[in-house]
């Protein structure tokens, strides 16, 4: 977590000059909750943003987002002189270590942590190359063995521990695989799938599988969708169907999978 000391100099920087850091946006959702905005509306920005020399925000993207929406002219900032990309990524993740995160954000962090481990290993190899073996022909890497798989499992466990994940490394790898499946879906479906993922990653996976299995049949047999919102237009986007059915089933106290199968059966008969 970001800490300040008496040597930190806070400067007011024009909001229009500040930019969201793309790595932070890749990992974390901007906080736009009412409580957060109400607090800022009442008290303003109490904790200074942390920015790079070229005005990319390392810590405080949500506060910057609020300032831009409220047309605040300038915000308090502390400049950090970090130029190395690897160190910037580590710094951003450290600043967000104790924030409340969704399953999607944890999975983003897990991917980023694996990349950081890989980049740190390559950096160490380059340092070794400078001090030893200069001029030698680069050796071809051997194929993966059981020992390498064990090393992967260890790196997954370390990555999971480093980000404070709520589950073990092997489960994080499952989440990672499901996340990759979601990212192959059309953009207009991804937000709904991410919402399902944050409730249950495996249910998001089932939603994708349900669409793959039932969509061709539904498209062939439904010419004019019925008016019922749970068996008509939503069926044309089965991702939304699964989400809607889950909420309805939860409200009625029945099994969502049974309800989903019933609706699909009605649509194709």
JOQUIJO-V628088 format. One record per pair of residues at least 6 apart in sequence whose C-alpha atoms are under 7 Angstrom apart, sorted by the first residue. I is the first residue (numbers start at 1). J is the second residue. D is the distance in whole Angstrom. If there is no record, write none. Layout:
((I/J/D) (I/J/D))
This chain:
((1/94/6) (1/95/5) (1/96/7) (1/97/6) (1/98/7) (2/95/5) (8/78/7) (9/78/6) (10/76/6) (10/77/5) (10/78/5) (11/76/6) (11/77/5) (11/78/6) (12/74/6) (12/75/5) (12/76/5) (12/77/6) (13/74/5) (13/75/6) (13/76/6) (13/77/7) (14/73/6) (14/74/4) (14/75/7) (15/68/7) (15/72/7) (15/73/6) (15/74/5) (15/75/6) (17/55/7) (18/55/5) (18/56/6) (18/57/7) (19/55/6) (19/56/5) (19/57/6) (20/56/6) (20/57/5) (20/61/6) (21/56/5) (21/57/5) (21/58/6) (24/92/7) (27/105/6) (27/108/5) (27/109/6) (28/105/6) (30/61/7) (30/62/5) (31/62/5) (37/66/7) (48/76/5) (48/77/5) (48/78/6) (49/57/7) (49/59/6) (49/60/5) (49/76/6) (49/77/5) (49/78/6) (50/57/6) (50/58/5) (50/59/5) (50/60/7) (50/77/6) (50/78/5) (50/79/6) (50/80/7) (51/57/4) (51/58/5) (51/77/7) (51/78/6) (51/79/5) (51/80/6) (52/58/7) (52/79/6) (52/80/5) (52/81/6) (52/82/7) (53/79/6) (53/80/7) (53/81/6) (58/92/6) (59/92/7) (59/95/6) (82/88/6) (86/116/7) (97/163/7) (102/198/6) (103/198/5) (104/197/7) (104/198/6) (106/165/6) (107/172/7) (107/175/6) (107/176/6) (109/163/7) (110/159/6) (110/160/6) (110/163/7) (113/159/6) (114/159/6) (156/169/5) (156/170/7) (157/168/6) (157/169/4) (160/168/6) (160/169/5) (175/201/6) (178/201/7) (178/205/6) (182/190/6) (182/193/7) (183/190/7) (189/239/7) (192/239/7) (192/240/6) (193/204/6) (193/239/7) (196/203/7) (196/204/5) (196/243/7) (197/203/7) (197/204/5) (207/239/6) (207/242/6) (208/239/7) (211/238/5) (211/239/7) (217/268/7) (218/267/7) (218/268/6) (221/268/6) (225/232/5) (225/233/6) (226/232/5) (230/241/7) (231/263/6) (231/267/7) (234/240/6) (234/241/5) (235/241/6) (242/260/7) (245/256/6) (245/259/7) (245/260/6) (246/256/5) (249/255/6) (249/256/5) (249/259/7))
